[in-house]
Amino acid sequence: MSTSTDPDLPPERRKQTHALPLESQGATKKSSEVFLCPVAQTDIPHLAQMYMKAYRGMEEYGEATTDQALLYLQGLQRHCSHSFFKAVIHGNTAGFIVCDPDWYEPGQKKVLEIHELVVDPDHQGYGLGGLFMRFARAMGRKHGRTAVSLWAGEGNHRAISWYTLKHGFEPGRRDGIWIHFQSSIQPMGWQ
């Protein structure tokens, strides 16, 4: 990993920015380098548009308008400012993840909760979803968590298949149209 040299990032945030070659992670598109950067408030309007684009065809699981998506993401940024990251490829924001390492479900220990994992439809095929998932698990390990969890809409079959078949998530409780999924976080060095 190498740190970004983006002069617009303050020094304390620049240290958290990492460049990762996607080629070594099995990306299907031409080899690129992705930067994971903390999200700034000024990024939120663009991310709200990306969010709406990503939820096209699944509107029942997203916000109704871009303005509502903006308010939702601003709230997440206030609550999870240290765990809200965007992926940048060739200078373009390609997706984002919002995690909460101090989340807990009733009757359980704290887990790393993924509130949002969004990949811009124009940047699918680079392996960003897998990169975000590895990032979330690493953040969970860093905070001493043994599980990662998330909610998915019951009709989002593509995402549910990806979570369960590729990343080992198991369905848990339901709340209306939502299903809660959880997967274990293996300790470092586990094979």
Buried (B, 14 or more C-beta within 10 A) or exposed (E): EEEBEEEEBEEEBBEBBBBBEBEEBEBEEEEBEBBBBBBBEEBBBBBBBBBBEBBEEEEEBBBEEBEBBBBBBBEBBEEBEEBBBBBBBEEEBBBBBBBBBEBEBEEEEBBBBBBBBBBBEEBBEBBBBBBBBBBBBEBBBEBEBBBBBBBBBBEBEEBBEBBBEEBEBEBEEEEEEEBBBBBBBEEEEEE
